[in-house]
Every structure is written in C-alpha cells, then in structure tokens.
Amino acid sequence: MRTSSILAKFTRAGFFATAALAIGLSVSAQDELNPHPANPAELLAAVDRADKLVVYNYSVEAEDQNRDILYSSLRLKDISELRQSLVIEPPKEWFRCACLPMLEIKLYRKGKEIGVVSLFDELTIEFSGWSGDVRIADREKLLRWFDARGITGPRSAIEGELASERADDIVAQRWLAAMPPDLRPLWPEILQNPLWWRIPPDAAKVSARVLEPVLASEYPNVNQRIRSLFSWFGSGSGHWSGYYAWEDVPSRMLLEYSAGQLVDAMQGEPLTDAEAEGAVRFFVVYTPGALFRPPEDKTLIAQLPAQLKKTLLDDLARSGDQEKLQMTRKAFQMPDN
C-alpha cells in the first residue's frame, strides 16, 4: 500500500479507543465479548419472514411512538427489495462500531417485532441479538433502496464520508511531501504503533526518538535540521488546534532544541512559507501545548527577538488567516495594525 494511502486511512481511523481494543483482543477475550456472533443468514431469514417494516431515526431516549418514522410499509415489494439490497460481506473477524446508529429498521410479522436492523454511518449493519457487526459488500445497492423511499440520511452520510476521505488524501499528500525524505520510508511503521490509539502523546514521543537520529544523519547541519522540521510542521492539516495527533511528531522533535538554536535557524536566509508557518505555529501554540509543557509557559516566546517576531508575523500575514494572525499578535504581544 502506498504511504499516502496508509496515512489517509490512519487519519480517518480517528484514534478510536475501541480500535486498540479490537487489535489487542485475544481469541478467548473475543469469545467472552462475542457470545452471539454476527450471522448474516439470521438477518436475511428475518427479512424473508417479515410482513411489515418501519424505518426510524435512531434515538437513545424516545419510545417508538415518539420516534420519527421515516418510512413504513406492509408491501411485499418493499420487503423483497430490502432483502435483495442486503449484500453482506461474510464476517471474517469480530468488530463492533463504537458509535450510535443513524437509523433502525424494525421488522414485524403478524404484529410482533421479530428483529431490528441498526445502520451505522459507514453502512455497517447490526442485527438484534448480535454481539458484532457486518459490512455491506454493495453499498450502492442498499443506498438506492433508501433513495427510492425518500430516506436521505444514508446517502448523505456516505457522501460526507467520501468528501472527508478526499480531504484526508490531500492532507496526507501535503504532509508526506513536506516530510524530510529519509523519514518517509519509516512513516508507515510509525503509524502502526498501538500507542496512537491508547496514549497519543506517548506515541509522538516514541516516534520522535526513532526519527531524530535518522534526521540528524540526513541533515548534519543543525539549522537545516530545524528548518526541515519547521517546514514539516507547517504543512499539516492547517489547524492549530483540533489537528491530527501525528502532527505532534515534528513539534516534539523541535522541543529537543534550545531556544537559541531555534532562533539561530531562522536567521540568515528568508524562511519559506511552510517554514514560517511551522515556526509561528510552534512558538505561538507551543504545540503540543499542555501535552508537553504548560500552555502558560512563555519561555520560548520570550527568547524571540522583536524583529524576528515582526518578520514571522509578516510572513504569516500572507496566508490571510485572520484567526491565526490574532493568536500570533496576542502571543507576541504586538498591537493590531
């Protein structure tokens, strides 16, 4: 798999704690958590038996009579077409979505409920009684069943997911392009560390230790090394808060240098846009912030000469990001123009 694909996939994983749980489960533990494994045949048999279906918006608290009914039908055609749209991947391993469903389909026979199908954002399915979920092999087929009945949520959820994937791919490509070249072959393995799901700050710390000697070999000159880290750190998702946890790796590496070394690296040749973005982000946000040093700790900013602050602010102004400019002026204690 291409490195950018690994990064994008990792980005979308979202560091769910349950992902680490699923990775670390032993077979015996899975058996304990999975007393009734997902069985697609059970679901399909229940649909075959049903003579009525009702599609609800999911609600944690509301009783059936108070829930939004999206669709209800006694027609055999609706039930038969639902059955045909459920093309399910045979379960290969246990998994369960650590999230709430977007909607539920209740199945009835002769007025009695015989099963509930829960649908999650990525079109994974849970059936009542199962302790695990299944994946839909033909998502478009199921989406068309909802579309034909005016149920727009599943299509919107998938379109939103695809848009997020495209955005993540762009972020991944930019991040990898900015990464010092000798570090790129190590990055896929860096992302496999289970600490990213359990304790992201520790994962960043471990990753920095692995990458630092490789970067030192690639850039023996300290100033070049620091600039490469500024450039990398300035090429992330663009957010100074709420960013992806792996963006803490270059900032954690930068924290190993003294304030004097960081300032010296910014002297001489003008900074590139990415270097300036990374430098300002590092000094202003003290990324990774409270994870490694208290946010009220201003010792690094205090080491910045006044002229360098102005240069960095001018460089940042080219981005046009007013929020970042305001944050920088406040951190540098520089008045608005």
C-alpha positions as CSV (number, residue, x, y, z in Angstrom):
1,M,0.0,0.0,0.0
2,R,1.3,3.5,-0.8
3,T,2.5,5.5,2.2
4,S,0.0,8.3,1.4
5,S,-2.8,5.7,1.5
6,I,-1.7,4.4,4.8
7,L,-1.6,7.9,6.2
8,A,-5.1,8.8,4.9
9,K,-6.5,5.6,6.2
10,F,-4.9,6.2,9.6
11,T,-6.3,9.8,9.5
12,R,-9.8,8.5,9.1
13,A,-9.5,6.0,11.9
14,G,-9.8,8.8,14.3
15,F,-7.9,7.2,17.2
16,F,-10.9,5.4,18.5
17,A,-10.0,3.6,21.7
18,T,-12.1,0.7,20.6
19,A,-9.8,0.2,17.6
20,A,-7.0,-0.5,20.0
21,L,-9.3,-2.8,22.0
22,A,-10.1,-4.8,18.8
23,I,-6.5,-5.0,17.9
24,G,-5.4,-6.3,21.3
25,L,-8.1,-8.7,22.0
26,S,-7.1,-12.3,22.5
27,V,-9.2,-15.1,21.0
28,S,-10.6,-16.0,24.4
29,A,-11.4,-12.4,25.2
30,Q,-13.2,-12.1,21.9
31,D,-15.2,-15.3,22.7
32,E,-16.3,-13.6,26.0
33,L,-17.3,-10.4,24.3
34,N,-18.9,-12.2,21.3
35,P,-21.4,-14.8,22.7
36,H,-23.7,-14.4,19.7
37,P,-21.5,-13.7,16.6
38,A,-22.9,-11.9,13.6
39,N,-24.7,-14.3,11.3
40,P,-26.0,-12.8,8.0
41,A,-28.3,-15.8,7.4
42,E,-30.2,-14.9,10.5
43,L,-30.8,-11.4,9.3
44,L,-31.9,-12.4,5.8
45,A,-34.2,-15.1,7.2
46,A,-35.9,-12.5,9.4
47,V,-36.4,-10.2,6.4
48,D,-37.9,-13.1,4.5
49,R,-40.4,-13.7,7.3
50,A,-41.4,-10.1,7.8
51,D,-44.7,-8.8,6.6
52,K,-44.1,-5.2,7.8
53,L,-41.1,-2.9,8.2
54,V,-40.7,0.5,9.8
55,V,-37.7,2.8,9.4
56,Y,-37.0,5.1,12.3
57,N,-34.5,7.8,13.0
58,Y,-32.4,6.4,15.9
59,S,-33.0,7.9,19.3
60,V,-31.5,6.9,22.6
61,E,-34.4,8.0,24.8
62,A,-37.5,8.2,22.7
63,E,-40.0,5.4,22.7
64,D,-41.3,4.0,19.4
65,Q,-44.4,6.1,19.5
66,N,-42.4,9.3,19.9
67,R,-39.7,8.5,17.3
68,D,-39.5,9.9,13.8
69,I,-40.9,7.4,11.4
70,L,-39.0,7.8,8.1
71,Y,-40.9,5.0,6.2
72,S,-43.4,2.3,7.0
73,S,-44.7,-0.4,4.7
74,L,-46.7,-3.6,4.5
75,R,-45.9,-4.1,0.9
76,L,-44.1,-7.3,-0.1
77,K,-42.3,-5.4,-2.8
78,D,-40.6,-3.1,-0.2
79,I,-39.6,-6.0,1.9
80,S,-38.4,-8.1,-1.0
81,E,-36.3,-5.3,-2.4
82,L,-34.8,-4.7,1.0
83,R,-33.8,-8.3,1.1
84,Q,-32.2,-8.0,-2.3
85,S,-30.3,-4.9,-1.3
86,L,-28.6,-6.6,1.7
87,V,-25.5,-7.9,0.0
88,I,-23.4,-8.7,3.1
89,E,-19.7,-9.5,3.4
90,P,-19.2,-12.8,5.2
91,P,-17.7,-11.8,8.6
92,K,-14.0,-12.6,8.7
93,E,-13.3,-11.2,12.2
94,W,-15.1,-9.7,15.1
95,F,-15.8,-6.0,15.1
96,R,-18.3,-3.6,16.5
97,C,-18.8,0.1,15.7
98,A,-18.3,2.2,18.8
99,C,-21.0,4.7,17.8
100,L,-24.7,5.1,17.7
101,P,-26.7,4.1,14.6
102,M,-28.2,6.7,12.3
103,L,-31.4,4.7,11.8
104,E,-33.1,1.4,12.6
105,I,-35.3,-0.8,10.5
106,K,-37.8,-2.8,12.7
107,L,-39.2,-6.0,11.2
108,Y,-42.6,-7.4,12.1
109,R,-44.6,-10.5,11.5
110,K,-48.3,-10.6,12.4
111,G,-47.9,-7.6,14.6
112,K,-45.0,-8.9,16.5
113,E,-41.5,-7.5,16.3
114,I,-39.1,-10.1,15.0
115,G,-35.9,-8.1,14.7
116,V,-34.2,-4.7,14.5
117,V,-31.6,-3.8,11.9
118,S,-29.3,-1.0,13.0
119,L,-27.5,1.0,10.3
120,F,-24.3,3.0,11.1
121,D,-22.7,5.8,9.2
122,E,-20.3,3.7,7.1
123,L,-23.2,1.3,6.2
124,T,-22.2,-1.4,8.7
125,I,-25.1,-3.4,10.0
126,E,-26.0,-4.8,13.4
127,F,-29.0,-7.1,13.9
128,S,-30.8,-7.5,17.2
129,G,-29.1,-10.1,19.4
130,W,-25.7,-10.0,17.6
131,S,-22.6,-9.0,19.6
132,G,-20.8,-7.9,16.5
133,D,-21.5,-6.1,13.2
134,V,-21.2,-6.9,9.5
135,R,-20.2,-4.9,6.4
136,I,-22.3,-4.3,3.3
137,A,-20.5,-5.5,0.2
138,D,-22.6,-3.5,-2.2
139,R,-23.2,-0.2,-0.5
140,E,-24.7,1.5,-3.6
141,K,-27.5,-1.2,-3.8
142,L,-28.5,-0.5,-0.3
143,L,-28.3,3.3,-0.8
144,R,-30.7,3.0,-3.8
145,W,-33.2,1.2,-1.6
146,F,-33.3,4.2,0.8
147,D,-33.2,6.7,-2.0
148,A,-36.3,5.2,-3.7
149,R,-38.2,5.7,-0.4
150,G,-37.1,9.3,0.2
151,I,-34.7,8.4,3.1
152,T,-31.8,10.7,2.5
153,G,-29.7,10.1,5.6
154,P,-27.6,7.1,4.4
155,R,-26.7,8.7,1.1
156,S,-25.7,12.0,2.8
157,A,-23.6,10.1,5.3
158,I,-21.7,8.2,2.6
159,E,-21.2,11.4,0.5
160,G,-19.9,13.1,3.6
161,E,-17.5,10.2,4.3
162,L,-16.2,10.3,0.7
163,A,-15.7,14.1,0.9
164,S,-13.7,13.6,4.2
165,E,-11.7,10.9,2.5
166,R,-10.8,13.2,-0.4
167,A,-9.8,15.9,2.1
168,D,-7.8,13.5,4.1
169,D,-6.0,12.3,1.0
170,I,-5.0,16.0,0.2
171,V,-3.7,16.4,3.8
172,A,-1.8,13.1,3.6
173,Q,-0.1,14.1,0.3
174,R,0.9,17.5,1.6
175,W,2.2,16.0,4.9
176,L,4.3,13.4,3.1
177,A,5.6,15.8,0.6
178,A,6.9,18.1,3.4
179,M,8.4,15.2,5.4
180,P,12.2,15.0,5.3
181,P,12.8,12.4,2.6
182,D,14.8,9.9,4.7
183,L,11.9,9.7,7.2
184,R,9.2,8.7,4.7
185,P,10.2,5.0,4.5
186,L,9.8,4.8,8.3
187,W,6.4,6.6,8.5
188,P,4.2,3.6,7.8
189,E,5.7,1.7,10.6
190,I,5.5,4.7,12.9
191,L,1.7,4.8,12.3
192,Q,1.4,1.1,13.3
193,N,2.3,1.8,16.9
194,P,-0.8,0.9,19.1
195,L,0.1,3.8,21.3
196,W,-1.6,6.2,18.8
197,W,-4.9,4.7,19.8
198,R,-4.2,4.5,23.6
199,I,-1.8,7.3,24.5
200,P,-1.1,9.6,21.5
201,P,1.4,11.9,23.5
202,D,3.5,8.8,24.2
203,A,3.3,7.7,20.6
204,A,4.6,11.1,19.5
205,K,7.4,10.9,22.0
206,V,8.4,7.4,20.9
207,S,8.2,8.4,17.2
208,A,10.4,11.4,17.8
209,R,13.1,9.2,19.4
210,V,13.0,6.8,16.4
211,L,13.2,9.6,13.8
212,E,15.7,12.0,15.4
213,P,18.9,10.1,14.6
214,V,17.7,9.5,11.0
215,L,17.0,13.2,10.6
216,A,20.4,14.1,12.1
217,S,22.1,11.8,9.5
218,E,20.1,13.4,6.7
219,Y,20.8,17.0,7.9
220,P,24.1,17.1,9.8
221,N,23.7,20.9,10.0
222,V,21.5,21.8,12.9
223,N,20.0,24.9,11.2
224,Q,19.0,22.8,8.2
225,R,17.6,20.2,10.5
226,I,15.4,22.6,12.4
227,R,14.2,24.3,9.2
228,S,13.2,21.0,7.8
229,L,11.1,20.4,11.0
230,F,9.5,23.8,10.8
231,S,8.6,23.1,7.2
232,W,7.1,19.7,8.0
233,F,5.2,21.1,11.0
234,G,3.9,23.9,8.8
235,S,2.5,21.5,6.2
236,G,-0.1,19.7,8.2
237,S,-3.9,20.0,8.2
238,G,-3.7,23.7,8.6
239,H,-5.3,23.7,12.1
240,W,-3.5,25.0,15.2
241,S,-6.0,23.2,17.4
242,G,-8.1,20.1,16.8
243,Y,-5.4,18.7,14.4
244,Y,-4.4,15.1,13.8
245,A,-2.3,13.6,16.6
246,W,0.6,12.6,14.3
247,E,1.3,16.3,13.7
248,D,2.8,16.3,17.2
249,V,5.8,14.3,16.0
250,P,7.8,17.2,14.4
251,S,6.8,19.6,17.2
252,R,8.0,17.0,19.7
253,M,11.3,16.8,17.9
254,L,11.6,20.7,17.8
255,L,11.2,20.7,21.6
256,E,14.6,19.0,21.9
257,Y,16.4,22.1,20.7
258,S,17.2,25.1,22.8
259,A,15.5,28.4,22.2
260,G,18.9,29.8,21.0
261,Q,19.2,27.0,18.4
262,L,15.6,27.6,17.1
263,V,16.2,31.4,16.8
264,D,19.6,30.9,15.1
265,A,18.0,28.6,12.5
266,M,15.6,31.4,11.5
267,Q,18.3,33.9,10.9
268,G,20.0,34.4,7.5
269,E,18.1,33.0,4.6
270,P,14.4,34.1,4.5
271,L,12.0,31.4,5.7
272,T,9.8,29.7,3.1
273,D,6.1,30.0,3.6
274,A,6.0,26.5,5.1
275,E,8.9,27.1,7.4
276,A,7.4,30.4,8.6
277,E,4.0,28.7,9.2
278,G,5.7,25.9,11.2
279,A,7.8,28.3,13.2
280,V,4.9,30.6,14.1
281,R,2.7,27.7,15.0
282,F,5.4,26.2,17.2
283,F,6.1,29.3,19.1
284,V,2.6,30.6,19.4
285,V,0.7,27.4,20.2
286,Y,3.6,25.8,22.0
287,T,2.4,22.7,20.2
288,P,1.8,20.1,21.5
289,G,0.7,22.6,24.2
290,A,-0.3,21.1,27.5
291,L,0.8,17.6,26.4
292,F,4.4,18.6,26.8
293,R,4.6,22.0,28.5
294,P,2.0,24.1,30.3
295,P,0.3,26.5,27.8
296,E,1.0,29.4,30.2
297,D,4.8,28.7,29.8
298,K,6.0,31.6,27.6
299,T,9.8,31.0,28.0
300,L,10.2,30.1,24.3
301,I,8.4,33.2,23.0
302,A,10.4,35.4,25.4
303,Q,13.6,34.3,23.5
304,L,12.3,35.6,20.2
305,P,13.9,39.0,19.2
306,A,11.4,41.7,18.4
307,Q,12.5,42.0,14.8
308,L,12.1,38.2,14.3
309,K,8.6,38.4,15.8
310,K,7.7,41.1,13.2
311,T,9.2,39.0,10.4
312,L,7.3,36.0,11.4
313,L,4.0,38.0,11.7
314,D,4.6,39.5,8.3
315,D,5.2,36.0,6.8
316,L,2.1,34.7,8.4
317,A,0.0,37.6,7.1
318,R,0.5,36.3,3.5
319,S,-1.8,33.3,4.5
320,G,-4.7,35.7,5.1
321,D,-5.8,33.6,8.1
322,Q,-7.2,36.3,10.5
323,E,-7.6,33.9,13.4
324,K,-4.0,32.8,13.3
325,L,-2.9,36.4,13.0
326,Q,-4.9,37.4,16.0
327,M,-3.5,34.5,18.0
328,T,0.1,35.4,17.0
329,R,-0.3,39.1,17.8
330,K,-1.7,38.2,21.2
331,A,1.1,35.7,21.9
332,F,3.8,38.1,20.6
333,Q,2.2,41.0,22.5
334,M,2.1,43.0,19.3
335,P,-0.7,45.5,18.6
336,D,-3.1,45.3,15.6
337,N,-2.0,47.4,12.7
